[in-house]
Amino acid sequence: MIMTIFAGIAEFERDLIRERTGAGRVNARKRGVRFGRPLKMNPDQKKLANRLLAEGKSVRDVARTFSVHPATIYPLVLLIS
């Protein structure tokens, strides 16, 4: 019986934690906090990479130019196609 009571209290506390962290995320987004991995290329670099790809440069060469992995450049190739 005591374990059931403890389990109920733990579940209640977990719900409170989930509610507080959810509210914290909403407030952080309102303040402009960006979640997730940092971007490897800024918008200007992406524009230049798109131009280089459109001019016929290889993905590998463009990746070397910006010191990023070619997998970072491939989504840009899809935007051009």
N, C-alpha and C positions, 0 to 999 in steps of 0.2 A: 504494500500500500504506500509506503514512504517513497519507493522508487517511482511510482505513478505520479505522486505529487511533485517530486523533483523534475520528472520529465515534463510535466505541464508547465512548471516555472521556467525551465530551460527553453521550451518552445515559445513561451510568451516573451522571454528576453530576446530570443532570436528574431522574433517579429518586430520588436522595438528597434533592434539594431538595423534590420533591413529597411525599416521606415526612415530612420535617421540618415543612413547612408544614401538612400534614394533622394531625400530632400537636399542633402549636401551636394549631390551630383547636379541636381536641377539648379541650385544656387550658383555652383561653379560655372555651369554653362551660361547662365545669365551674365556672369562677370567676364565671359569670354575665354575661359580656360578650354584648351583643346586637349582632348583625351587621345590616347593611342601613341603609336610610334612617331617620333619626329620625322618630318619630311626630309628627304635627301636632296631635293632640288626645289628652289624657289620658282615662282611663276615665270620670271624672266629667263631663267636657265631652261625651263621647259619649252618656252617659245623658241629659244635659240636651238635647242636640240631638235625640235620639230622642223625648223628651217634646214638644219644640217641633214636631217633624214630625207627631207623633200629634195634636197640637192643631190641625193644619191650616196651620201656617206653610209658606211656600214654601221650597224648597231654597235658592234664591238668598238669601232673607232670613236663613235659618239660617247660611249660609256667611258672610254679611256680619257676623253677630253674633260669630262666632268668628275672623274675619279669615283665612279659608281659601278655597280655590277650591271651587266647587260640586261638582267631581269628587271632592273629599274627603268630601262629605256623601252622595253617591249610594249608596255601599255601606250606609250606615245606613238608607236608604229601603228597600233590599232586605230588611233584617232585620225591618222592621216589617210588610211585606207578607205 
